[in-house]
Amino acid sequence: MTQQTDNEQPKSPRMERHVQTILVSIITAAILWSAVKLTSYQELFGRLDERIIALSNKLDDVVKMRNDVESLKVRVSILESNKKEHR
């Protein structure tokens, strides 16, 4: 039988350290990946926000134009009815 000296470590703590190192590496990689994804999603939401603002402005213009068209329809109807009455 051989005796272990103070310098030698049993195999299980060494293996445990390797496993812990691998797990820490995996966890760190997962955190970095999620940070990258979060950043890309923030950029996407920023672009979508700008698009929504632009579409909202266009919609406001369309609503104003629709109101103008409705007003013109009423004026044309009045003019046509006046023209028919004078005949």
C-alpha positions as CSV (number, residue, x, y, z in Angstrom):
1,M,0.0,0.0,0.0
2,T,1.1,3.5,-0.7
3,Q,0.5,6.5,1.4
4,Q,-0.7,9.8,-0.1
5,T,1.6,12.7,0.6
6,D,0.4,16.1,1.5
7,N,1.0,17.5,-2.0
8,E,-1.2,15.0,-3.7
9,Q,-4.9,15.6,-4.0
10,P,-7.4,12.9,-4.3
11,K,-8.9,12.6,-7.8
12,S,-12.4,13.5,-6.9
13,P,-11.7,17.1,-5.8
14,R,-9.7,17.6,-8.9
15,M,-12.4,16.3,-11.1
16,E,-14.9,18.3,-9.2
17,R,-12.9,21.5,-9.9
18,H,-12.9,20.6,-13.7
19,V,-16.6,20.1,-13.6
20,Q,-17.2,23.4,-11.8
21,T,-14.9,25.2,-14.3
22,I,-16.9,23.7,-17.2
23,L,-20.2,24.7,-15.6
24,V,-19.0,28.2,-14.8
25,S,-17.9,28.5,-18.5
26,I,-21.3,27.3,-19.7
27,I,-23.2,29.7,-17.4
28,T,-21.0,32.6,-18.5
29,A,-21.5,31.8,-22.1
30,A,-25.3,31.6,-21.5
31,I,-25.3,35.0,-19.8
32,L,-23.2,36.6,-22.6
33,W,-25.6,35.0,-25.2
34,S,-28.6,36.4,-23.5
35,A,-27.0,39.9,-23.2
36,V,-26.3,39.9,-26.9
37,K,-29.9,38.8,-27.7
38,L,-31.2,41.5,-25.3
39,T,-29.2,44.1,-27.1
40,S,-30.5,43.0,-30.5
41,Y,-34.1,43.0,-29.3
42,Q,-33.6,46.5,-27.9
43,E,-32.4,47.7,-31.3
44,L,-35.4,45.9,-33.0
45,F,-37.8,47.6,-30.6
46,G,-36.2,50.9,-31.3
47,R,-36.7,50.5,-35.0
48,L,-40.3,49.3,-34.5
49,D,-41.0,52.3,-32.4
50,E,-39.8,54.6,-35.1
51,R,-41.9,52.8,-37.7
52,I,-45.0,53.0,-35.5
53,I,-44.4,56.8,-35.1
54,A,-44.1,57.2,-38.9
55,L,-47.2,55.1,-39.6
56,S,-49.1,57.1,-36.9
57,N,-48.1,60.3,-38.7
58,K,-49.2,58.9,-42.0
59,L,-52.5,57.8,-40.5
60,D,-53.1,61.3,-39.1
61,D,-52.5,62.7,-42.6
62,V,-55.0,60.2,-44.1
63,V,-57.7,61.0,-41.6
64,K,-57.2,64.7,-42.3
65,M,-57.5,64.0,-46.0
66,R,-60.6,62.0,-45.5
67,N,-62.2,64.8,-43.6
68,D,-61.3,67.2,-46.4
69,V,-62.8,64.9,-48.9
70,E,-66.0,64.6,-46.9
71,S,-66.2,68.3,-46.6
72,L,-65.7,68.7,-50.4
73,K,-68.4,66.0,-51.0
74,V,-70.9,68.1,-49.0
75,R,-69.9,71.3,-50.9
76,V,-70.3,69.5,-54.3
77,S,-73.7,68.1,-53.2
78,I,-74.8,71.6,-52.2
79,L,-73.6,73.1,-55.5
80,E,-75.2,70.4,-57.6
81,S,-78.5,70.8,-55.8
82,N,-78.4,74.6,-56.3
83,K,-77.6,74.1,-59.9
84,K,-80.6,71.8,-60.4
85,E,-82.9,74.3,-58.6
86,H,-81.9,77.1,-61.0
87,R,-82.8,75.2,-64.1
